[in-house]
Amino acid sequence: MSLVSIPLYGLNSISFYGIRLVWLIGIVFTYWYISKWIISYFFKKDLVLKLISDTENTVSLTHSIFLVPFLLNFRIFIEEVSNLQVNMSILAICILALILTLKNNHFLAGVFLALVIATKVYPIILLPFLIFKKQYKTLAFTALGLFITHILVIAHFGSDATSLYSEWYTKQVAEGLQCTHFNQSLWSLSCGLFSETSRFDGWYFNIASLTVSQTKIITLSIIGSIGVWVSYVFYKNRKQEHALAIQWLIVLSFIPVFSPLAWKCYFVMLLPVSILLYTKYRGTSKRKWLVMPLLMITFTSELFIGNVASDYTESVGIITLSSLFISLFATYFLTQTNKG
């Protein structure tokens, strides 16, 4: 993170408002870039900066393919706009690495993946996926990039680097699990469900009284079981058109629920599969299986039901379970060309 934050700190010292403007423009640019590529690559349509589509193959700002996924993910943007840009940028760079891999530019793909993993560790979920998909060149350059970035950090901090790494490991890994409702990961939900740990203001809803360590074992078992099933589905449909790209985006959608720590802004990772699912199923009955969980995420916002009620819905895992459902739904239906 220091590779990114130190330059930003320097820019902030020049102009606080200037860096905020750049920060917010970054959200718009990366959102547009992600949407435009997905619509173009998978559906052969062009996203344009117009209010009305003038041809069948263009998608305007008011077209449902662009507008509906944005509105369905509206809570994440409106509540987390100040914190969102780094996650939008990470998502965009992960997709850029996918594009470069598809073009066999494995060196640059690895460099960009290394950059985002070194900045925020959760895209590391792509490394076992690269092994699974036999993308060994991208994997090798990612490993090399991670090595170089860590050397640069050590060179910058010098003798303090060891203590900083130790502090990071203690706070973020060994003691990093937060069971409060602010953490919307599957880990946190399991902690509140299976241990005597309050997720919100002294409120308990546990069905068991296990230790936090035991809830971690349960969470790993759940994630492991899901991982086995997802791997089976991916392998079974490995010859599908655009299989690598579709599966890559699905893996990204699992990041918030599988990461030990997931603030609401992490759920921007649902955006690519939201666009894919809505565009594919917008005229069918399956559309509701995307729309309903996203509406549950959006309309349990404090904007609609107030702070306290929203905190309770977050505590019982409305965001977590809705997101997990969307990822599982995408895994089953997006990977099979014979599913209408």
Beta strands, then each sheet from edge to edge (+ up, - down):
strand 1: 46-47
strand 2: 58-59
sheet 1: 1+ 2+
end
